[in-house]
């Protein structure tokens, strides 16, 4: 059964609020292997030792920036990250998604919602299929799927795990338009239950890193009223 595939997955909970941390840990320990930390320093040590499949990470820690900690963990193992935040305004949601988080929950939340989100994330397999060519080149843009590296004009781009997945997926279908719903299904997975604006946020972040002028993109084009497509200059690929 599919539900068994997520059982015994390792989850690291990082929150300086002991009541929140302990509540989630007790609830999820019925199904999963759980470790927890109250600060960023301890979290990174446990992260290396425990090698979790998912990290539930508080955005505001006493000794660490949630943005940087999320990226540091994803660079190391491409781990799934669900961010916890006490802020509900638009700017904070965008910051959380831009950090590379796969999903986020706003405090206060119900344990039932935590369980649904966790199960959905753990069922999802990050997009990258071995059957796809290991290296794609478009003029000065090179995408190496095996090493998960991207270079533009011979300079490495520092992409989050999700940014790489989006770029790689679009680049393997040059010229093809994809709706936001289709991209969520292909990259986040059909079980994704988070905010649909996540696509726009990550496309925006990609453009800032790739484009000379993100308002007039050369690589990732907006298909008005529909979604996005990868259409590099001259569309020269190998």
Secondary structure, 3 states (H helix, E strand, C coil): CHHHHHCCCEEEEECCCHHHHHHHHHHHCCCCEEEEECCHHHHHHHHHHHCCCEEEEECECCCCEHHHHHHHHHHHHCCEEEEEECCCCHHHHHHHHHCCCCEEEECCCCHHHHHHHHHHHHHCCCCCCCCCCCEEEECCEEEECCCCEEEECCEECCCCHHHHHHHHHHHCCCCCCEEHHHHHHHHHCCCCCCCCCHHHHHHHHHHHHHCCCHHHCCCEEEECCCEEEECCHHHCCC
